[in-house]
Amino acid sequence: MDSDKYIIIHYAEIALKGNNRGFFEDALRHNIEKALKREGIKFLLKKISGRFVVQLDEEEKDYEKISGILKNVIGIAHFSYAVKSPCEIESIKDAAMSLLKTKNFNTFRLSAVRSDKKFPLTSQQLNEVVGEHIVKNSDKKVSLKNFDVEVVIEITDRDAFLYVEKEGCIGGLPVGVSGKVVSLISGGIDSPVSSFYAMKRGCNVVFVHFHSFPYTGIESIEKIKNIVKILNKFQFRSKIYLVPFADLQSEIFVNTAGNFEKFRVVLYRRFMLRLAEKISEMEKAQALITGDAIGQVASQTLENIKTISGVCGIPILRPLIGFDKEEIINKAKEIGTYEISILPHCDTCTRFMPKHPATRANVETVKEIEENLDVDKLVEDAIKRAEILEI
């Protein structure tokens, strides 16, 4: 029996992909390898009987670090540190006893899974034989429902793997399998979470951030860099377009005096989508991502979402559309962006903010205001002055 230098990695949704399953498995394998190599972990990775098996180098002892790496690989449902045994019943019995020696428990359960149906015992028979052996050679008892520890036995076409603990992961689809999207990311709580959910559906995310520097501080740009660095642990490499928005805002301000003042935020958002769509063309991306949730702020009423979205010719995906704020905050804490998102910063949309923003902006009125703006030139100038950062 080999020591627990093996990690059994399971996926869930990928297993349902039918004829395309190999494509998704290859992508997940590539991402696992990339994540471990990036942190200097020495290992071998094989696909065996519908699961991945990582064999760690004898020098690798930092299991906490390795667990942290794997928990950020999107596509993994759960993984376990395991011992390996030959597919022989006596060896499996010995492996189970050895595995339990370090555990403090009174009751246990066996859960055998046979990927190789040629193994002479059924899963139930294997449970009974190994369970009987443990009972005879210890003072422990079997309990199928109220158990202290569960021993999982996985029979593959080559070896048996045994483990007692599962570490839950993100699940979803491997980053990259669903194509590229452009995410409009602010310094707030919502947009980093929506970007994460796009990654979880297999999208490679390019970020675009609109800033009003020098009228607002440089801290908002630094904040975005730090947020993207955190999100980068899920997709390995990220690109940020930093788009200057101050001059464009000034033009909108000049042309929204009096009764038109309340439409400023809607106009800002329409221009942001135009700019993001231009960047999506440059990046060959298929969709835009926003952090909108229905009714959360004035620009996110259904009427305003419709008016704002009308300028865009590609799909706009809103992963958080039905979330409440508490759900978004909890996920931000889970993925690690919350503490940075709540740091104070000058948000672009708050510059020249109207006292009473329109909640039901009429699209014809908004278009009438835009007739006084050189829309194409404003967009072109902002794109030309955009900076690109690689994380």
C-alpha positions as CSV (number, residue, x, y, z in Angstrom):
1,M,0.0,0.0,0.0
2,D,1.3,3.5,-0.9
3,S,1.0,6.5,1.4
4,D,-1.5,9.3,0.9
5,K,0.6,11.0,-1.8
6,Y,-2.4,10.6,-4.2
7,I,-5.2,13.0,-4.8
8,I,-8.4,11.7,-6.3
9,I,-10.1,14.6,-8.2
10,H,-13.8,14.3,-9.2
11,Y,-15.9,16.5,-11.5
12,A,-19.7,16.6,-11.7
13,E,-21.2,18.6,-14.6
14,I,-18.5,17.6,-17.1
15,A,-19.6,13.9,-16.7
16,L,-22.9,14.8,-18.3
17,K,-21.4,16.3,-21.5
18,G,-21.9,13.2,-23.7
19,N,-19.8,13.1,-26.9
20,N,-18.1,16.4,-25.9
21,R,-16.9,15.2,-22.5
22,G,-13.3,14.7,-23.7
23,F,-13.1,18.3,-24.6
24,F,-14.1,19.4,-21.2
25,E,-11.9,16.9,-19.4
26,D,-8.9,18.0,-21.4
27,A,-9.6,21.6,-20.4
28,L,-9.9,20.7,-16.8
29,R,-6.7,18.6,-16.9
30,H,-4.8,21.6,-18.4
31,N,-6.1,24.0,-15.8
32,I,-5.2,21.6,-12.9
33,E,-1.7,21.2,-14.3
34,K,-1.4,25.0,-14.8
35,A,-2.5,25.8,-11.3
36,L,-0.1,23.3,-9.6
37,K,2.9,24.2,-11.8
38,R,2.3,27.9,-11.2
39,E,2.9,27.3,-7.5
40,G,5.9,25.0,-8.1
41,I,4.2,21.7,-7.0
42,K,5.9,18.6,-8.3
43,F,3.4,15.9,-9.4
44,L,2.2,13.5,-12.0
45,L,-1.4,13.7,-13.3
46,K,-3.4,10.9,-14.9
47,K,-7.0,10.4,-16.0
48,I,-8.1,7.0,-14.7
49,S,-11.7,5.7,-15.0
50,G,-13.6,9.0,-15.1
51,R,-11.5,10.8,-12.5
52,F,-8.1,12.5,-12.3
53,V,-5.4,11.1,-10.0
54,V,-2.6,13.4,-8.9
55,Q,0.5,11.6,-7.6
56,L,2.6,14.0,-5.5
57,D,6.3,14.0,-5.4
58,E,7.7,12.6,-2.1
59,E,9.1,16.0,-1.3
60,E,5.7,17.6,-1.3
61,K,4.4,17.9,2.2
62,D,2.5,21.2,2.3
63,Y,-1.0,19.7,1.9
64,E,-2.7,22.9,3.1
65,K,-1.1,24.8,0.2
66,I,-2.0,22.1,-2.3
67,S,-5.6,22.0,-1.1
68,G,-5.8,25.8,-1.5
69,I,-4.7,25.6,-5.1
70,L,-7.1,22.9,-6.1
71,K,-10.1,24.6,-4.4
72,N,-9.6,27.5,-6.8
73,V,-9.7,25.3,-9.9
74,I,-13.1,25.8,-11.4
75,G,-14.5,22.5,-12.7
76,I,-13.5,20.3,-9.7
77,A,-16.4,19.1,-7.7
78,H,-14.4,17.6,-4.8
79,F,-11.0,15.9,-4.2
80,S,-9.6,13.6,-1.5
81,Y,-6.1,12.6,-0.3
82,A,-6.0,8.9,-0.8
83,V,-3.9,5.7,-0.4
84,K,-3.4,3.4,-3.3
85,S,-3.7,-0.4,-3.1
86,P,-3.6,-3.2,-5.7
87,C,-7.1,-4.4,-6.7
88,E,-6.9,-7.4,-4.5
89,I,-9.2,-7.9,-1.6
90,E,-6.6,-8.7,1.1
91,S,-4.6,-5.6,0.1
92,I,-7.7,-3.5,0.2
93,K,-8.5,-4.8,3.7
94,D,-5.0,-3.9,4.9
95,A,-5.3,-0.5,3.3
96,A,-8.6,0.2,5.0
97,M,-7.2,-0.7,8.4
98,S,-4.0,1.3,7.9
99,L,-6.1,4.4,6.8
100,L,-8.2,4.2,10.0
101,K,-5.3,3.9,12.4
102,T,-4.9,7.6,12.6
103,K,-8.6,8.4,13.0
104,N,-10.4,8.9,16.3
105,F,-13.9,7.2,15.8
106,N,-16.3,4.7,17.2
107,T,-18.6,4.0,14.2
108,F,-17.8,3.8,10.5
109,R,-19.3,3.2,7.1
110,L,-17.9,1.7,3.9
111,S,-18.8,3.2,0.5
112,A,-17.3,1.2,-2.4
113,V,-17.5,2.4,-6.0
114,R,-16.5,0.1,-8.9
115,S,-15.5,1.8,-12.1
116,D,-14.1,-1.5,-13.2
117,K,-17.0,-4.0,-13.3
118,K,-14.5,-6.9,-13.8
119,F,-13.6,-6.7,-10.2
120,P,-14.9,-10.0,-8.7
121,L,-17.1,-8.5,-5.9
122,T,-20.0,-6.1,-6.3
123,S,-19.8,-2.7,-4.4
124,Q,-22.1,-4.1,-1.7
125,Q,-20.1,-7.3,-1.3
126,L,-16.9,-5.3,-1.0
127,N,-18.5,-3.1,1.7
128,E,-19.5,-6.2,3.6
129,V,-16.1,-8.0,3.3
130,V,-14.0,-5.0,4.3
131,G,-16.4,-3.9,7.0
132,E,-16.4,-7.3,8.6
133,H,-12.6,-7.3,8.5
134,I,-12.5,-3.9,10.3
135,V,-15.0,-5.0,13.0
136,K,-13.0,-8.2,13.7
137,N,-9.7,-6.4,14.0
138,S,-10.9,-3.4,16.1
139,D,-13.5,-2.4,18.6
140,K,-15.4,-0.3,16.1
141,K,-18.9,-0.8,14.8
142,V,-20.7,-0.3,11.5
143,S,-23.3,2.4,11.3
144,L,-24.8,3.2,7.9
145,K,-26.5,6.5,9.0
146,N,-24.9,7.8,12.2
147,F,-21.3,7.2,11.5
148,D,-18.2,9.0,12.7
149,V,-16.1,8.2,9.6
150,E,-16.7,7.0,6.1
151,V,-14.2,5.0,4.2
152,V,-14.6,5.4,0.4
153,I,-13.1,2.6,-1.8
154,E,-12.8,3.4,-5.5
155,I,-12.0,0.4,-7.7
156,T,-10.5,1.5,-11.1
157,D,-9.2,-0.6,-13.9
158,R,-5.6,-0.4,-12.5
159,D,-5.7,0.2,-8.7
160,A,-7.9,0.8,-5.7
161,F,-7.9,4.1,-4.0
162,L,-9.1,4.6,-0.4
163,Y,-9.9,7.8,1.5
164,V,-12.0,9.1,4.4
165,E,-12.5,12.8,3.7
166,K,-13.7,14.9,0.7
167,E,-12.8,18.6,0.2
168,G,-15.6,20.4,-1.6
169,C,-14.7,22.8,-4.5
170,I,-16.3,25.3,-6.9
171,G,-17.6,22.9,-9.5
172,G,-18.8,24.5,-12.8
173,L,-17.1,24.3,-16.1
174,P,-13.3,24.7,-16.7
175,V,-12.3,28.3,-17.5
176,G,-11.9,28.8,-21.3
177,V,-14.4,26.2,-22.6
178,S,-17.2,28.7,-23.1
179,G,-15.2,31.4,-24.9
180,K,-14.3,35.0,-24.0
181,V,-16.4,37.7,-22.4
182,V,-15.8,41.3,-21.4
183,S,-16.8,42.3,-17.8
184,L,-17.5,45.9,-16.8
185,I,-15.9,46.0,-13.4
186,S,-16.2,48.8,-10.9
187,G,-14.6,49.0,-7.4
188,G,-17.8,47.8,-5.8
189,I,-19.0,44.5,-4.5
190,D,-21.2,43.3,-7.4
191,S,-19.1,43.3,-10.5
192,P,-16.3,41.1,-9.2
193,V,-18.9,38.5,-8.1
194,S,-20.6,38.6,-11.5
195,S,-17.2,38.1,-13.1
196,F,-16.5,35.1,-10.9
197,Y,-19.8,33.5,-12.0
198,A,-18.9,34.0,-15.6
199,M,-15.7,32.2,-15.0
200,K,-17.6,29.4,-13.3
201,R,-19.6,28.9,-16.5
202,G,-16.3,28.4,-18.4
203,C,-15.8,31.9,-19.6
204,N,-12.4,33.6,-19.9
205,V,-13.0,37.1,-18.6
206,V,-11.4,40.3,-19.9
207,F,-12.0,43.3,-17.6
208,V,-12.8,46.9,-18.5
209,H,-12.8,49.6,-15.9
210,F,-13.9,53.3,-16.4
211,H,-12.1,55.9,-14.4
212,S,-12.3,59.7,-14.1
213,F,-8.7,60.3,-13.2
214,P,-7.3,62.9,-12.5
215,Y,-10.7,64.3,-11.3
216,T,-10.9,61.2,-9.0
217,G,-8.0,59.6,-7.2
218,I,-5.6,57.0,-8.5
219,E,-6.7,54.7,-5.6
220,S,-9.7,53.5,-7.6
221,I,-7.4,52.1,-10.3
222,E,-5.2,50.5,-7.7
223,K,-8.3,49.0,-6.1
224,I,-9.3,47.4,-9.5
225,K,-5.8,45.9,-9.9
226,N,-6.1,44.3,-6.5
227,I,-9.5,42.9,-7.2
228,V,-8.5,41.4,-10.5
229,K,-5.4,39.9,-8.9
230,I,-7.8,38.0,-6.6
231,L,-10.0,36.9,-9.4
232,N,-7.0,35.9,-11.4
233,K,-6.5,32.8,-9.2
234,F,-9.5,31.3,-11.0
235,Q,-8.4,31.9,-14.5
236,F,-4.5,32.3,-14.3
237,R,-4.1,35.3,-16.6
238,S,-6.2,38.5,-16.9
239,K,-6.3,41.6,-18.9
240,I,-7.7,45.0,-17.7
241,Y,-8.6,47.9,-20.0
242,L,-8.5,51.1,-18.1
243,V,-10.7,53.5,-20.0
244,P,-10.7,57.3,-19.3
245,F,-14.2,58.5,-18.8
246,A,-13.9,62.1,-17.4
247,D,-14.0,64.0,-20.7
248,L,-17.0,62.0,-21.9
249,Q,-18.8,62.7,-18.6
250,S,-18.1,66.4,-19.0
251,E,-19.8,66.4,-22.4
252,I,-22.8,64.7,-21.0
253,F,-22.9,67.1,-18.1
254,V,-22.9,70.1,-20.4
255,N,-25.8,68.6,-22.5
256,T,-28.0,67.6,-19.5
257,A,-28.8,70.9,-17.9
258,G,-32.2,71.5,-16.3
259,N,-34.8,68.8,-16.8
260,F,-32.3,66.5,-18.5
261,E,-30.1,66.2,-15.5
262,K,-31.8,63.1,-14.2
263,F,-30.8,61.1,-17.3
264,R,-27.0,61.4,-16.7
265,V,-26.5,58.0,-15.1
266,V,-28.4,56.3,-17.9
267,L,-26.3,58.1,-20.4
268,Y,-23.1,57.2,-18.6
269,R,-24.1,53.5,-18.7
270,R,-25.1,53.6,-22.4
271,F,-21.6,55.0,-23.2
272,M,-19.9,52.4,-21.0
273,L,-21.7,49.6,-23.0
274,R,-20.7,51.2,-26.3
275,L,-17.1,51.3,-25.2
276,A,-17.2,47.7,-23.7
277,E,-18.6,46.5,-27.0
278,K,-15.7,48.1,-28.9
279,I,-13.3,46.3,-26.6
280,S,-15.2,43.0,-27.1
281,E,-14.6,43.4,-30.9
282,M,-10.9,44.0,-30.3
283,E,-10.8,40.9,-28.0
284,K,-13.0,38.7,-30.2
285,A,-15.3,38.3,-27.2
286,Q,-18.9,37.0,-27.5
287,A,-20.7,38.9,-24.7
288,L,-20.6,41.5,-22.0
289,I,-20.9,40.9,-18.3
290,T,-22.4,43.4,-15.8
291,G,-23.1,43.2,-12.1
292,D,-26.7,44.4,-12.5
293,A,-29.4,43.1,-10.1
294,I,-33.0,44.1,-10.7
295,G,-34.0,47.2,-8.7
296,Q,-30.8,47.5,-6.7
297,V,-30.0,51.1,-7.9
298,A,-31.7,53.6,-10.2
299,S,-29.9,52.4,-13.3
300,Q,-31.1,48.8,-12.6
301,T,-34.8,49.1,-12.9
302,L,-36.2,47.0,-15.7
303,E,-37.1,50.2,-17.7
304,N,-33.6,51.6,-17.4
305,I,-31.9,48.2,-18.1
306,K,-33.9,48.1,-21.4
307,T,-33.0,51.7,-22.3
308,I,-29.3,51.2,-21.4
309,S,-29.0,47.9,-23.2
310,G,-30.5,49.2,-26.5
311,V,-27.1,50.6,-27.6
312,C,-25.5,47.1,-27.6
313,G,-25.5,44.7,-30.4
314,I,-24.0,41.7,-28.6
315,P,-25.5,39.7,-25.6
316,I,-25.3,41.3,-22.2
317,L,-25.1,38.7,-19.5
318,R,-26.1,39.6,-15.9
319,P,-25.2,36.7,-13.6
320,L,-26.6,38.5,-10.5
321,I,-29.9,39.7,-11.9
322,G,-32.0,37.8,-9.4
323,F,-29.7,38.1,-6.4
324,D,-30.3,40.2,-3.3
325,K,-27.5,42.2,-1.8
326,E,-26.9,39.8,1.1
327,E,-26.3,36.9,-1.3
328,I,-23.9,39.0,-3.3
329,I,-22.0,40.0,-0.2
330,N,-21.7,36.4,1.0
331,K,-20.3,35.3,-2.3
332,A,-17.8,38.2,-2.4
333,K,-16.6,37.2,1.1
334,E,-16.3,33.6,-0.1
335,I,-14.2,34.4,-3.2
336,G,-12.0,36.9,-1.3
337,T,-13.0,40.2,-3.0
338,Y,-15.2,41.7,-0.3
339,E,-12.6,43.3,1.9
340,I,-11.1,45.2,-1.0
341,S,-14.5,46.1,-2.5
342,I,-15.7,47.9,0.6
343,L,-12.6,50.2,0.8
344,P,-13.6,53.8,0.0
345,H,-13.1,55.0,-3.6
346,C,-14.5,57.6,-6.0
347,D,-16.8,55.7,-8.3
348,T,-17.0,57.1,-11.9
349,C,-20.8,57.2,-12.0
350,T,-21.0,59.4,-8.8
351,R,-19.2,62.2,-10.7
352,F,-21.8,64.8,-11.7
353,M,-24.4,62.6,-10.1
354,P,-27.9,64.1,-10.3
355,K,-29.9,64.6,-7.1
356,H,-32.8,62.5,-8.4
357,P,-31.7,60.0,-11.1
358,A,-34.3,58.8,-13.5
359,T,-35.7,55.4,-12.6
360,R,-37.8,55.0,-15.8
361,A,-35.8,56.7,-18.5
362,N,-37.7,57.1,-21.8
363,V,-35.4,55.9,-24.6
364,E,-36.6,58.5,-27.0
365,T,-35.7,61.3,-24.6
366,V,-32.3,59.8,-24.1
367,K,-31.7,59.5,-27.8
368,E,-32.7,63.1,-28.2
369,I,-30.0,64.2,-25.7
370,E,-27.4,62.0,-27.6
371,E,-28.2,63.8,-30.8
372,N,-26.3,66.8,-29.4
373,L,-23.3,64.6,-28.7
374,D,-20.7,63.3,-31.2
375,V,-21.2,59.8,-30.0
376,D,-18.7,58.1,-32.4
377,K,-15.9,60.5,-31.7
378,L,-16.4,60.4,-27.9
379,V,-16.2,56.6,-28.0
380,E,-13.2,56.6,-30.4
381,D,-11.2,59.1,-28.3
382,A,-11.8,57.1,-25.1
383,I,-10.7,53.8,-26.7
384,K,-7.6,55.4,-28.1
385,R,-6.5,56.6,-24.6
386,A,-7.3,53.3,-22.9
387,E,-4.5,51.6,-21.1
388,I,-4.1,47.8,-21.0
389,L,-2.7,46.0,-18.0
390,E,-1.8,42.3,-17.9
391,I,-2.1,40.5,-14.6
